[in-house]
Amino acid sequence: MKPLVQVQNFSVQFNTTYGHTVAVNNITFDIGPNEIVAVVGESGSGKSVTALAMLQLLPAAATTAGNIIFQHKNLLTLRPKAIQALRGKDASMIFQEPMTSLNPVLTCGKQVTEAILTHTPVSKKMAIAKTIELFEKVKLPNPQAIYNRYPHQLSGGQKQRVMIAMAMSCNPALLIADEPTTALDVTVQKEILQLIQTLQQQNSMSVLLITHDLGVVADVAHRIIVMYKGEIVEQGMAKTILLQPQHPYTQGLLQCRPGIHAKGTRLPVLSGGRLAAAPQPAEPAAGNSIIPAISKQDCNSREDTPLLEVQHLKVYYPGKKKWWGKQPEPFKAVDDTSFTIQKGEIVGLVGESGCGKSTLGKAILQLVPSTSGKIILNGVTLTGMPQNKLRHLRKNLQVVFQDPYGSLNPRLTIGEAILEPMLTHGLVHNTRAGREQVAALLEKVKLEAGYFGRYPHQFSGGQRQRICIARALALQPSFLIFDESVSALDVSVQAQVLNLLHDLKKEFGFTAIFISHDISVVHYISDRIMVMHQGKIVEQGDATQVYTMPRHAYTKTLLQAMPGKSIWNNLPNG
């Protein structure tokens, strides 16, 4: 059977003021009719560039070579009007970030209706009816109401479903899905992948699925293409690639996942496209540590007073009051939650988006007001404390956010960003003395001291996350919150950051809450796990016990939704 898409000797080069960069180098593959082909690789491997080239969406600085044949046409040479007519009708695309892909000033329904009217000769009334039908097909709740809602009024998973409905609105022969599940909850991720698979079967279309995680494609792809530094290093049937990978890079992508390694062991990392054992951390020299480490005796004193106590905490948001009727029930983001964390302990907090875990973290940090309850840190009650007193205690409470680029000021060098809070809280008295401490912190997080004068945009995502960790440790905090700090990273970069946190935990003995929707990551890094659902902690206990023998039905659902679970069970450890 003749392929629907043929990519022949395809290359992409970007021409900049700094020279020429080859993003894709002479790749060849095809996509058959009614087939799901997954392209897997880390950031910078060229997979998204290849997809964008298919619809002529590359910037003007890009130069292409080779052919991409679709429906007997070379997509690279089509004139603007021809490619515009093809986009959305014959070939459509689901982009990685739905919030930036949807127009914020148009309702979700109007955007899908607009796509239908552009490409099909139907009336506006019929287009609206088809939009609502598509919303039902992608299993959006209350499609009539969703039609009139704006993107910011929907959750991440719902926005992604709107994007899928838009992409499917004209029954395309080819659907390109570029990282459609990155940073989504495991349950939502599973639903989106199953939805794409179902729609593919119902419409007999072909799908090009792009991702950095082999686990995502384990249960849906027919064939897998693995890319590294712009080249295809391996391709074949999905089951063969996943269970019998031949190339070292593919083997490394599979082995970097924390779920297949014993808790506490160092994760292997990728180096030069090959699997490499993570280097063992050097023992800190006596008196050389910038942050005073907590003694093992302190860390093991579980019977002492907890470092953090949360007592019957509630964070309620009032419902929108209408001019008629009674006051609606408030939204209970955190609903009567109580727990303690001992000194030197890392507690994982896991749950889906909207369960209240990030709100709980912000309430502990006193970034959102609590409705009732108490938060006690080191014997000091934080709730209700005046702002002038709270400011002096903030250095004891630090956070590492999910998006490191959004957390750093683009106008400050990374050295200035780390030094600024140290000067603010009087830990150093001048810039010269602070530079030495910043240099030592950069080396602690496996970055070079010479990076002091570089700006955030000059670093990769994993490096920026290391910078944010260094900034959080700079104030010598007694308590840290990691809020989805590895969720959007490549699996190999995620392994590097998890190894780093494991090393820092041993050296500094800090106490932390590690928030994530990925229970395998939480199990690897945490001593205990708390599972949150609809504002309540439904299960908590030893990390291994919760991970291997969950008691609550919701915890079991999270574990069952882990992508590629059947594959990881068949992989050898280490």
PEJOFEN-V705917 format. One record per residue. N is the residue number from 1. RES is the residue in one letter. PHI is phi in degrees with one decimal (none if undefined). Layout:
n=N res=RES phi=PHI
n=N res=RES phi=PHI
This chain:
n=1 res=M phi=none
n=2 res=K phi=-71.1
n=3 res=P phi=-63.4
n=4 res=L phi=-75.3
n=5 res=V phi=-126.7
n=6 res=Q phi=-125.3
n=7 res=V phi=-100.3
n=8 res=Q phi=-120.3
n=9 res=N phi=45.5
n=10 res=F phi=-86.9
n=11 res=S phi=-138.3
n=12 res=V phi=-133.8
n=13 res=Q phi=-128.4
n=14 res=F phi=-102.2
n=15 res=N phi=-103.4
n=16 res=T phi=-124.7
n=17 res=T phi=-66.9
n=18 res=Y phi=-93.5
n=19 res=G phi=126.6
n=20 res=H phi=-106.3
n=21 res=T phi=-121.9
n=22 res=V phi=-86.9
n=23 res=A phi=-91.4
n=24 res=V phi=-133.9
n=25 res=N phi=-123.4
n=26 res=N phi=54.8
n=27 res=I phi=-100.8
n=28 res=T phi=-138.8
n=29 res=F phi=-162.6
n=30 res=D phi=-138.8
n=31 res=I phi=-126.0
n=32 res=G phi=-80.8
n=33 res=P phi=-62.2
n=34 res=N phi=56.1
n=35 res=E phi=-128.4
n=36 res=I phi=-103.6
n=37 res=V phi=-111.8
n=38 res=A phi=-103.6
n=39 res=V phi=-107.7
n=40 res=V phi=-118.8
n=41 res=G phi=172.9
n=42 res=E phi=-76.7
n=43 res=S phi=-57.3
n=44 res=G phi=90.7
n=45 res=S phi=-80.5
n=46 res=G phi=102.8
n=47 res=K phi=-69.6
n=48 res=S phi=-70.5
n=49 res=V phi=-60.8
n=50 res=T phi=-62.1
n=51 res=A phi=-64.7
n=52 res=L phi=-64.1
n=53 res=A phi=-64.2
n=54 res=M phi=-60.9
n=55 res=L phi=-110.1
n=56 res=Q phi=52.7
n=57 res=L phi=-108.1
n=58 res=L phi=-76.1
n=59 res=P phi=-68.3
n=60 res=A phi=-63.7
n=61 res=A phi=-74.1
n=62 res=A phi=-90.9
n=63 res=T phi=-118.5
n=64 res=T phi=-111.7
n=65 res=A phi=-142.4
n=66 res=G phi=95.4
n=67 res=N phi=-135.4
n=68 res=I phi=-129.4
n=69 res=I phi=-95.2
n=70 res=F phi=-140.5
n=71 res=Q phi=52.0
n=72 res=H phi=65.0
n=73 res=K phi=-122.3
n=74 res=N phi=-87.1
n=75 res=L phi=-62.8
n=76 res=L phi=-75.4
n=77 res=T phi=-113.0
n=78 res=L phi=-66.7
n=79 res=R phi=-72.4
n=80 res=P phi=-51.2
n=81 res=K phi=-65.9
n=82 res=A phi=-68.3
n=83 res=I phi=-70.6
n=84 res=Q phi=-67.7
n=85 res=A phi=-68.9
n=86 res=L phi=-77.5
n=87 res=R phi=-62.1
n=88 res=G phi=86.0
n=89 res=K phi=-96.2
n=90 res=D phi=-92.5
n=91 res=A phi=-137.8
n=92 res=S phi=-129.4
n=93 res=M phi=-138.6
n=94 res=I phi=-105.2
n=95 res=F phi=-87.0
n=96 res=Q phi=-64.6
n=97 res=E phi=-110.4
n=98 res=P phi=-65.7
n=99 res=M phi=-65.2
n=100 res=T phi=-85.5
n=101 res=S phi=-89.8
n=102 res=L phi=-93.4
n=103 res=N phi=-75.8
n=104 res=P phi=-70.0
n=105 res=V phi=-99.8
n=106 res=L phi=-116.1
n=107 res=T phi=-67.2
n=108 res=C phi=-61.0
n=109 res=G phi=-64.7
n=110 res=K phi=-64.4
n=111 res=Q phi=-68.1
n=112 res=V phi=-71.1
n=113 res=T phi=-59.2
n=114 res=E phi=-59.6
n=115 res=A phi=-64.3
n=116 res=I phi=-65.8
n=117 res=L phi=-65.9
n=118 res=T phi=-68.2
n=119 res=H phi=-110.2
n=120 res=T phi=-131.3
n=121 res=P phi=-84.0
n=122 res=V phi=-126.8
n=123 res=S phi=-76.0
n=124 res=K phi=-63.6
n=125 res=K phi=-62.3
n=126 res=M phi=-67.8
n=127 res=A phi=-64.6
n=128 res=I phi=-64.6
n=129 res=A phi=-62.3
n=130 res=K phi=-68.2
n=131 res=T phi=-61.4
n=132 res=I phi=-63.8
n=133 res=E phi=-63.9
n=134 res=L phi=-66.1
n=135 res=F phi=-61.4
n=136 res=E phi=-67.6
n=137 res=K phi=-66.0
n=138 res=V phi=-89.5
n=139 res=K phi=62.3
n=140 res=L phi=-82.5
n=141 res=P phi=-70.5
n=142 res=N phi=51.6
n=143 res=P phi=-55.9
n=144 res=Q phi=-61.1
n=145 res=A phi=-71.7
n=146 res=I phi=-61.8
n=147 res=Y phi=-54.8
n=148 res=N phi=-97.7
n=149 res=R phi=-95.9
n=150 res=Y phi=-91.5
n=151 res=P phi=-53.0
n=152 res=H phi=-68.5
n=153 res=Q phi=-89.9
n=154 res=L phi=-113.1
n=155 res=S phi=-76.2
n=156 res=G phi=-59.4
n=157 res=G phi=-66.1
n=158 res=Q phi=-68.8
n=159 res=K phi=-61.9
n=160 res=Q phi=-65.8
n=161 res=R phi=-67.8
n=162 res=V phi=-62.4
n=163 res=M phi=-62.6
n=164 res=I phi=-66.0
n=165 res=A phi=-60.0
n=166 res=M phi=-65.4
n=167 res=A phi=-65.7
n=168 res=M phi=-90.1
n=169 res=S phi=-61.6
n=170 res=C phi=-114.5
n=171 res=N phi=50.5
n=172 res=P phi=-69.3
n=173 res=A phi=-79.3
n=174 res=L phi=-129.7
n=175 res=L phi=-115.1
n=176 res=I phi=-104.0
n=177 res=A phi=-113.0
n=178 res=D phi=-96.5
n=179 res=E phi=48.2
n=180 res=P phi=-72.5
n=181 res=T phi=-123.1
n=182 res=T phi=-60.3
n=183 res=A phi=69.3
n=184 res=L phi=-85.1
n=185 res=D phi=-59.1
n=186 res=V phi=-62.1
n=187 res=T phi=-70.7
n=188 res=V phi=-66.5
n=189 res=Q phi=-57.6
n=190 res=K phi=-63.0
n=191 res=E phi=-64.0
n=192 res=I phi=-64.5
n=193 res=L phi=-65.1
n=194 res=Q phi=-64.6
n=195 res=L phi=-63.9
n=196 res=I phi=-60.7
n=197 res=Q phi=-63.4
n=198 res=T phi=-64.7
n=199 res=L phi=-64.7
n=200 res=Q phi=-62.5
n=201 res=Q phi=-71.6
n=202 res=Q phi=-67.2
n=203 res=N phi=-102.6
n=204 res=S phi=51.4
n=205 res=M phi=-105.1
n=206 res=S phi=-100.9
n=207 res=V phi=-129.9
n=208 res=L phi=-105.9
n=209 res=L phi=-104.6
n=210 res=I phi=-106.7
n=211 res=T phi=-158.6
n=212 res=H phi=-101.9
n=213 res=D phi=-119.4
n=214 res=L phi=-63.1
n=215 res=G phi=-63.5
n=216 res=V phi=-62.7
n=217 res=V phi=-96.1
n=218 res=A phi=-57.0
n=219 res=D phi=-101.4
n=220 res=V phi=-123.9
n=221 res=A phi=-80.0
n=222 res=H phi=-85.2
n=223 res=R phi=-129.5
n=224 res=I phi=-127.5
n=225 res=I phi=-116.5
n=226 res=V phi=-105.4
n=227 res=M phi=-114.2
n=228 res=Y phi=-145.8
n=229 res=K phi=50.7
n=230 res=G phi=82.2
n=231 res=E phi=-123.4
n=232 res=I phi=-86.1
n=233 res=V phi=-98.4
n=234 res=E phi=-165.4
n=235 res=Q phi=-152.3
n=236 res=G phi=169.0
n=237 res=M phi=-63.7
n=238 res=A phi=-56.2
n=239 res=K phi=-62.8
n=240 res=T phi=-66.0
n=241 res=I phi=-63.5
n=242 res=L phi=-76.8
n=243 res=L phi=-99.0
n=244 res=Q phi=-135.7
n=245 res=P phi=-65.6
n=246 res=Q phi=-101.2
n=247 res=H phi=-85.3
n=248 res=P phi=-56.8
n=249 res=Y phi=-67.6
n=250 res=T phi=-63.0
n=251 res=Q phi=-60.0
n=252 res=G phi=-66.6
n=253 res=L phi=-59.7
n=254 res=L phi=-74.2
n=255 res=Q phi=-84.4
n=256 res=C phi=-75.8
n=257 res=R phi=-71.1
n=258 res=P phi=-68.7
n=259 res=G phi=-65.5
n=260 res=I phi=-102.8
n=261 res=H phi=-115.0
n=262 res=A phi=-63.2
n=263 res=K phi=-58.8
n=264 res=G phi=94.6
n=265 res=T phi=-79.6
n=266 res=R phi=-75.6
n=267 res=L phi=-79.2
n=268 res=P phi=-68.7
n=269 res=V phi=-127.5
n=270 res=L phi=-95.4
n=271 res=S phi=-138.6
n=272 res=G phi=62.9
n=273 res=G phi=80.5
n=274 res=R phi=-129.7
n=275 res=L phi=-73.7
n=276 res=A phi=-137.4
n=277 res=A phi=-64.7
n=278 res=A phi=-64.4
n=279 res=P phi=-61.3
n=280 res=Q phi=-71.0
n=281 res=P phi=-67.9
n=282 res=A phi=-74.0
n=283 res=E phi=-69.9
n=284 res=P phi=-65.9
n=285 res=A phi=-70.7
n=286 res=A phi=-59.2
n=287 res=G phi=72.5
n=288 res=N phi=-100.1
n=289 res=S phi=-80.9
n=290 res=I phi=-73.3
n=291 res=I phi=-107.9
n=292 res=P phi=-61.2
n=293 res=A phi=-73.1
n=294 res=I phi=-81.1
n=295 res=S phi=-66.1
n=296 res=K phi=-60.4
n=297 res=Q phi=-62.4
n=298 res=D phi=-65.0
n=299 res=C phi=-65.6
n=300 res=N phi=-90.3
n=301 res=S phi=-84.7
n=302 res=R phi=-68.2
n=303 res=E phi=-80.6
n=304 res=D phi=-72.4
n=305 res=T phi=-60.4
n=306 res=P phi=-59.8
n=307 res=L phi=-69.6
n=308 res=L phi=-126.9
n=309 res=E phi=-126.2
n=310 res=V phi=-115.9
n=311 res=Q phi=-118.0
n=312 res=H phi=47.0
n=313 res=L phi=-75.7
n=314 res=K phi=-130.4
n=315 res=V phi=-127.8
n=316 res=Y phi=-111.2
n=317 res=Y phi=-115.3
n=318 res=P phi=-64.8
n=319 res=G phi=-71.8
n=320 res=K phi=-72.6
n=321 res=K phi=-79.7
n=322 res=K phi=-100.1
n=323 res=W phi=-73.1
n=324 res=W phi=-121.5
n=325 res=G phi=78.6
n=326 res=K phi=-84.9
n=327 res=Q phi=-64.8
n=328 res=P phi=-68.1
n=329 res=E phi=-63.4
n=330 res=P phi=-71.8
n=331 res=F phi=-82.6
n=332 res=K phi=-95.6
n=333 res=A phi=-67.7
n=334 res=V phi=-127.7
n=335 res=D phi=-121.7
n=336 res=D phi=55.1
n=337 res=T phi=-102.4
n=338 res=S phi=-135.5
n=339 res=F phi=-168.0
n=340 res=T phi=-130.5
n=341 res=I phi=-131.1
n=342 res=Q phi=-83.8
n=343 res=K phi=-61.6
n=344 res=G phi=80.1
n=345 res=E phi=-103.4
n=346 res=I phi=-108.3
n=347 res=V phi=-112.3
n=348 res=G phi=-84.8
n=349 res=L phi=-121.4
n=350 res=V phi=-123.6
n=351 res=G phi=166.8
n=352 res=E phi=-77.1
n=353 res=S phi=-60.5
n=354 res=G phi=90.7
n=355 res=C phi=-79.5
n=356 res=G phi=107.9
n=357 res=K phi=-68.8
n=358 res=S phi=-69.5
n=359 res=T phi=-63.9
n=360 res=L phi=-61.0
n=361 res=G phi=-61.4
n=362 res=K phi=-67.7
n=363 res=A phi=-66.5
n=364 res=I phi=-63.3
n=365 res=L phi=-76.9
n=366 res=Q phi=63.0
n=367 res=L phi=-94.3
n=368 res=V phi=-129.7
n=369 res=P phi=-74.3
n=370 res=S phi=-94.4
n=371 res=T phi=-72.7
n=372 res=S phi=-161.8
n=373 res=G phi=102.2
n=374 res=K phi=-129.6
n=375 res=I phi=-126.3
n=376 res=I phi=-120.2
n=377 res=L phi=-118.7
n=378 res=N phi=53.2
n=379 res=G phi=81.1
n=380 res=V phi=-107.2
n=381 res=T phi=-78.2
n=382 res=L phi=-85.2
n=383 res=T phi=-65.7
n=384 res=G phi=80.3
n=385 res=M phi=-74.5
n=386 res=P phi=-59.2
n=387 res=Q phi=-60.6
n=388 res=N phi=-67.2
n=389 res=K phi=-77.7
n=390 res=L phi=-63.1
n=391 res=R phi=-61.2
n=392 res=H phi=-69.4
n=393 res=L phi=-90.1
n=394 res=R phi=-62.9
n=395 res=K phi=-65.7
n=396 res=N phi=-82.9
n=397 res=L phi=-121.7
n=398 res=Q phi=-126.1
n=399 res=V phi=-136.6
n=400 res=V phi=-116.2
n=401 res=F phi=-84.1
n=402 res=Q phi=-66.9
n=403 res=D phi=-100.0
n=404 res=P phi=-67.1
n=405 res=Y phi=-68.2
n=406 res=G phi=-71.3
n=407 res=S phi=-86.3
n=408 res=L phi=-108.3
n=409 res=N phi=-74.1
n=410 res=P phi=-64.5
n=411 res=R phi=-91.2
n=412 res=L phi=-103.5
n=413 res=T phi=-66.8
n=414 res=I phi=-67.4
n=415 res=G phi=-66.0
n=416 res=E phi=-65.1
n=417 res=A phi=-64.3
n=418 res=I phi=-76.7
n=419 res=L phi=-73.9
n=420 res=E phi=-53.4
n=421 res=P phi=-65.8
n=422 res=M phi=-66.1
n=423 res=L phi=-70.8
n=424 res=T phi=-60.9
n=425 res=H phi=-95.1
n=426 res=G phi=72.8
n=427 res=L phi=-75.0
n=428 res=V phi=-133.0
n=429 res=H phi=-104.5
n=430 res=N phi=-154.9
n=431 res=T phi=-63.8
n=432 res=R phi=-63.1
n=433 res=A phi=-67.5
n=434 res=G phi=-68.2
n=435 res=R phi=-58.9
n=436 res=E phi=-64.3
n=437 res=Q phi=-69.4
n=438 res=V phi=-63.3
n=439 res=A phi=-59.7
n=440 res=A phi=-65.0
n=441 res=L phi=-66.8
n=442 res=L phi=-60.1
n=443 res=E phi=-68.4
n=444 res=K phi=-61.6
n=445 res=V phi=-95.9
n=446 res=K phi=66.1
n=447 res=L phi=-120.1
n=448 res=E phi=-82.2
n=449 res=A phi=-61.1
n=450 res=G phi=-68.1
n=451 res=Y phi=-78.1
n=452 res=F phi=-47.0
n=453 res=G phi=-90.7
n=454 res=R phi=-89.7
n=455 res=Y phi=-98.7
n=456 res=P phi=-54.2
n=457 res=H phi=-67.8
n=458 res=Q phi=-90.2
n=459 res=F phi=-122.4
n=460 res=S phi=-77.1
n=461 res=G phi=-60.1
n=462 res=G phi=-65.9
n=463 res=Q phi=-66.8
n=464 res=R phi=-63.9
n=465 res=Q phi=-66.9
n=466 res=R phi=-64.2
n=467 res=I phi=-62.9
n=468 res=C phi=-64.7
n=469 res=I phi=-66.6
n=470 res=A phi=-61.9
n=471 res=R phi=-64.6
n=472 res=A phi=-67.2
n=473 res=L phi=-77.1
n=474 res=A phi=-60.5
n=475 res=L phi=-90.9
n=476 res=Q phi=54.1
n=477 res=P phi=-72.8
n=478 res=S phi=-88.7
n=479 res=F phi=-144.3
n=480 res=L phi=-125.2
n=481 res=I phi=-123.1
n=482 res=F phi=-102.7
n=483 res=D phi=-100.6
n=484 res=E phi=51.4
n=485 res=S phi=-77.1
n=486 res=V phi=-126.3
n=487 res=S phi=-64.0
n=488 res=A phi=-99.1
n=489 res=L phi=-88.7
n=490 res=D phi=-57.1
n=491 res=V phi=-60.8
n=492 res=S phi=-73.2
n=493 res=V phi=-68.4
n=494 res=Q phi=-58.4
n=495 res=A phi=-62.2
n=496 res=Q phi=-62.8
n=497 res=V phi=-67.7
n=498 res=L phi=-64.9
n=499 res=N phi=-61.8
n=500 res=L phi=-61.5
n=501 res=L phi=-62.3
n=502 res=H phi=-63.1
n=503 res=D phi=-66.6
n=504 res=L phi=-65.0
n=505 res=K phi=-61.4
n=506 res=K phi=-66.1
n=507 res=E phi=-75.3
n=508 res=F phi=-100.6
n=509 res=G phi=59.5
n=510 res=F phi=-71.6
n=511 res=T phi=-103.8
n=512 res=A phi=-155.7
n=513 res=I phi=-109.2
n=514 res=F phi=-110.9
n=515 res=I phi=-93.2
n=516 res=S phi=-162.7
n=517 res=H phi=-96.4
n=518 res=D phi=-98.2
n=519 res=I phi=-69.6
n=520 res=S phi=-69.5
n=521 res=V phi=-67.4
n=522 res=V phi=-61.8
n=523 res=H phi=-62.5
n=524 res=Y phi=-63.9
n=525 res=I phi=-96.2
n=526 res=S phi=-103.4
n=527 res=D phi=-85.1
n=528 res=R phi=-128.0
n=529 res=I phi=-126.5
n=530 res=M phi=-115.2
n=531 res=V phi=-105.0
n=532 res=M phi=-112.1
n=533 res=H phi=-148.6
n=534 res=Q phi=52.5
n=535 res=G phi=83.6
n=536 res=K phi=-120.0
n=537 res=I phi=-86.0
n=538 res=V phi=-92.1
n=539 res=E phi=-157.4
n=540 res=Q phi=-151.8
n=541 res=G phi=167.8
n=542 res=D phi=-54.3
n=543 res=A phi=-56.6
n=544 res=T phi=-67.7
n=545 res=Q phi=-63.7
n=546 res=V phi=-66.3
n=547 res=Y phi=-73.4
n=548 res=T phi=-99.8
n=549 res=M phi=-133.9
n=550 res=P phi=-66.5
n=551 res=R phi=-101.8
n=552 res=H phi=-85.6
n=553 res=A phi=-60.7
n=554 res=Y phi=-66.5
n=555 res=T phi=-61.4
n=556 res=K phi=-62.9
n=557 res=T phi=-64.0
n=558 res=L phi=-60.4
n=559 res=L phi=-68.5
n=560 res=Q phi=-68.6
n=561 res=A phi=-83.0
n=562 res=M phi=-56.4
n=563 res=P phi=-65.0
n=564 res=G phi=68.2
n=565 res=K phi=-58.2
n=566 res=S phi=-65.5
n=567 res=I phi=-70.8
n=568 res=W phi=-62.2
n=569 res=N phi=-66.9
n=570 res=N phi=-98.2
n=571 res=L phi=-88.5
n=572 res=P phi=-72.5
n=573 res=N phi=-68.6
n=574 res=G phi=63.2
